[in-house]
Amino acid sequence: MKCGFGISDGLDTIDKILSAHLGEISIAFHTLLANSLSIQKSCDPSYSNGFDEQQIHCALDVLKIAGDMRTQLDTFHENVRDRIRLLANRMEAAAEQRLELSKAMNQNRFNSSLVPDSLSVAEIEILLAIDIHGDGVDHDNSKKSPSITALRMRSKDVDMFENNLFPKSLDSLSRLIKNSQQFVFDICAAVPLHFLNDMYSLPIWSKEDNLLSNITSTSYGTLPQSYITQVGEHLLALVQALEPFASDKNALNVAISVMDGLEHVNLKYWRNFANALSHGHNDDDFINSLRRGENMKNSLLISTENEIEDEEDFLDENEVEAQQFCNQWLDVICSSVTGVLLENTMRIEYLTPKGCEHFCTDLNYIVNVLTALGVSGHPHPLLIHVLELLKLSAQELESRIINAPEDVYSLRNIETRLLQIRRQ
């Protein structure tokens, strides 16, 4: 970097190289994900009936790679900043010494302290750099030297994201982190989302009682259907799949560094649900509020809380971090499953009384699974609300709609749609 002269050009060149490297890793992640999902879908029997725990472990290793890249970039960033600070000190000292010597010569006075007996390689290097690369101000006044000022500005010890030496690389790193998060999510959520895809078109919803004999009902009553049990079994198995990675302290510490902003992976499923509601304002704030179930509990038919026992008091620090890591992933996956399930509910064309009975059984099953997982915020209050609405008769539901006040979450739209599909 010319001993600090032309620092901006030097940093920009390094920034472009780092950014391109991070971009190539992001492309590799995207290609690997596409191939993995393609292989899953091409092997339909295993995809539908199996749980590939090893594939989830590999996906978590992708997250670890992103964490390693962030750690390395942070370390490199700080090392470069330290180097810039050192170059600024050297340049300023050399410029001051040069200025004092020039003044003494102009005044025809001699001071042996101004002429050292010897110079180190670094001192010779900086003196040559001043002569070759410095401009007039660099020669004459160290306090006004644009080169020293530029170095001082670059060496400020502030947060990497506020005064970043490599802004293009930081943007590429952010994309890499998001891609790695999406990678893990897509692998972990592929099976449940596969089974929920187009479940609204299942013929069982519109079949009458006399056509349903011996299909899914037994002497023990109506049982949940296979599509929803596959979803529930996968969610329960995810806990065991995530735990080995979370129990590795080194891997966990690296992965935790790239867990911020994880919620972006499931926003599209809640946006699709909002579109199915025909809500007029599907901005990000509304979608986030809908996804979190904020401030809507007082408007629901039955407001329930999943009481989560606080186990952190009985766990050490590593166990708490491992539990939080697993719960973060379970949260976004369960949230996506809920969003897709609610969207499909709004798209069902017709529910016969028997079809409604089956659907209530399915919803009750998944509510129990989500409760058993013990993740805060699940089951989502809207999911329980829909289940309770389906238990009402058409007349009771109509009466509730007539008397319901306006709300910002389109709850009336949900209730109206449920009444429509039961009266087709």
Secondary structure, DSSP 8 states (H G I E B T S, - for coil): -GGGTTHHHHHHHHHHHHHHHHHHHHHHHHHHHHHHHHHHHHSHHHHHH---HHHHHHHHHHHHHHHHHHHHHHHHHHHHHHHHHHHHHHHHHHHHHHHHHHHHHHTT---GGGS-S---HHHHHHHHHHHHH--HHHHH-GGG-HHHHHHHHHT----TTTS-S-HHHHHHHHHHHHHHHHHHHHHHHHHHHHHHTTGGG-GGGG--GGG-TTTTEETTEE---HHHHHHHHHHHHHHHHHHHHHT-HHHHHHHHTT-TTGGGGGHHHHHHHHHHTT-S---HHHHHHHHHTTT-GGGSSS---------GGGS-HHHHHHHHHHHHHHHHHHHHHHHHHHHHHHH-----HHHHHHHHHHHHHHHHHHHHHT-TT-S-HHHHHHHHHHHS-HHHHHHHHHH----TT-HHHHHHHHHHHT--
